[in-house]
């Protein structure tokens, strides 16, 4: 007996999700997760502030970046919503007029939670590398760590792992040291 192939998710399927859910289409399948818990939202928000001032706005740093919360990325047939992403303005001088981005960012950051860690690591990381994203950070607010990766020929090279109250200069934002203490809930 032949069974029908599973239906591939379509962009329009994302419109039917409840407002408290984030949806992504990875390898033709819909993946959903709840909006971030407070500790995860704080880590994302504070990292955006820490990077946005010197890199997005040029205050106390080199500028030259667009740093955005939860941008919708249309990369090949996949639709991703990373927690943070950044584009060098030299590559993307203007933001697109659409509600999504078709140009791969230069950097993405995923803030891991029990609901997202497996999808972020197993499904998204390889596709981010294949799409040509140069840098990826994974932040785990539960264990207070930041892992930084660089794309080397479509594979991720671990640049380092930092945690707790470390202060570190981390590519691609190494020009300004980052204090991790501000990312965690006390």
C-alpha positions in Angstrom: 0.0 0.0 0.0 1.3 3.4 -0.9 1.2 6.2 1.6 1.1 9.8 0.6 4.2 11.9 1.1 3.8 14.3 4.0 2.8 17.8 2.9 5.5 20.3 2.9 4.9 23.4 5.1 4.2 26.6 3.3 4.9 30.2 4.3 1.1 30.8 4.7 1.0 28.1 7.4 3.0 30.4 9.7 0.1 32.9 9.6 -2.2 30.5 11.5 0.1 30.2 14.5 -1.1 31.7 17.8 0.7 34.9 18.8 2.5 33.2 21.6 4.3 30.8 19.2 7.3 31.3 16.9 7.2 29.2 13.7 10.0 28.3 11.3 10.1 26.1 8.2 13.1 23.8 8.1 13.6 21.2 5.4 10.0 21.6 4.5 8.6 20.9 8.0 7.0 23.4 10.4 8.8 23.8 13.7 7.2 25.8 16.5 8.2 26.9 19.9 6.7 29.2 22.6 7.9 32.7 22.9 11.1 33.0 25.1 10.9 32.7 28.9 11.9 35.8 30.8 15.6 34.7 31.4 16.0 33.9 27.7 14.3 37.2 26.6 16.6 39.1 29.0 19.7 37.5 27.6 18.6 38.3 24.0 17.6 41.8 24.8 20.7 42.7 26.8 23.0 41.2 24.2 21.2 43.3 21.5 21.8 46.4 23.7 25.5 45.5 24.3 26.2 44.9 20.6 23.8 47.5 19.2 25.4 50.6 20.8 29.0 50.1 19.6 28.3 48.1 16.4 24.8 49.2 15.3 25.0 52.8 16.4 28.8 53.3 16.5 28.7 54.6 20.1 31.9 53.4 21.7 32.8 51.1 18.9 33.3 50.8 15.1 29.6 50.8 14.0 28.9 49.3 10.6 26.3 46.7 11.5 22.5 46.2 11.5 21.7 44.2 14.6 18.1 43.0 14.7 15.9 40.9 17.1 14.1 37.9 15.6 14.4 38.8 11.9 12.6 36.5 9.5 15.2 34.9 7.2 14.2 33.3 3.9 17.3 31.3 3.0 16.9 28.8 0.2 13.6 26.9 1.0 14.0 27.4 4.8 12.4 30.2 6.9 14.3 30.9 10.1 13.7 33.3 13.0 17.0 33.5 14.9 17.0 35.3 18.3 19.4 37.9 17.0 21.1 38.5 13.6 23.5 41.0 12.2 24.5 42.2 8.8 27.6 44.2 7.9 26.3 47.4 6.3 29.1 47.1 3.7 27.2 44.0 2.4 23.7 45.3 3.0 23.7 49.1 2.9 19.9 49.4 3.3 17.3 47.3 5.0 15.0 45.4 2.6 11.4 46.8 2.0 10.0 43.3 2.7 9.1 41.9 6.1 11.9 39.3 5.7 15.5 39.0 4.6 16.7 37.0 1.7 20.3 37.9 2.2 22.0 35.6 4.8 23.3 37.6 7.8 26.9 37.7 8.7 26.2 36.6 12.3 23.3 34.8 14.1 22.8 34.2 17.7 20.4 31.6 19.2 19.5 31.7 22.9 19.0 28.1 23.9 16.1 26.8 26.0 14.9 23.3 26.6 12.2 23.9 23.9 14.7 25.1 21.3 18.2 23.7 21.9 17.7 20.5 19.9 16.3 22.4 16.9 18.9 25.1 17.1 21.8 22.7 17.3 20.8 19.9 15.1 18.5 21.4 12.4 19.4 25.1 12.2 23.2 25.1 12.7 24.0 23.0 9.6 21.6 25.0 7.4 23.1 28.3 8.7 26.5 27.1 7.7 25.3 26.0 4.3 23.7 29.4 3.7 27.1 31.0 4.2 26.5 32.7 7.6 30.0 33.5 8.8 29.5 33.5 12.6 27.1 31.9 15.0 26.8 32.3 18.8 24.9 29.9 21.0 23.9 31.3 24.5 22.6 29.2 27.3 21.2 31.3 30.1 20.5 28.3 32.3 24.2 27.4 32.5 25.4 30.9 31.7 27.6 30.1 28.7 28.3 31.6 25.3 29.7 29.4 22.5 31.1 31.2 19.4 31.6 29.5 16.0 33.1 30.5 12.7 32.0 29.0 9.4 34.9 27.2 7.8 33.9 25.9 4.3 30.3 25.1 5.4 31.3 23.6 8.8 31.4 25.2 12.2 34.7 25.7 14.0 34.4 26.4 17.7 36.2 29.6 18.5 35.7 29.3 22.2 33.3 29.0 25.1 32.9 31.6 27.8 30.7 31.7 30.9 29.6 33.3 34.1 31.0 36.8 34.5 33.7 36.4 31.8 34.6 39.4 29.7 35.7 38.5 26.3 36.5 39.8 22.8 34.6 37.5 20.5 34.5 37.5 16.7 32.9 39.1 14.8 32.6 41.7 17.5 36.0 41.4 19.0 36.7 45.2 18.7 34.7 45.8 21.9 34.9 43.4 24.9 31.6 41.9 26.0 30.8 41.4 29.6 28.7 38.3 30.0 27.5 39.2 33.5 24.8 41.5 32.0 23.2 38.6 30.1 22.1 36.6 33.1 19.3 36.8 35.6 20.7 37.2 39.1 
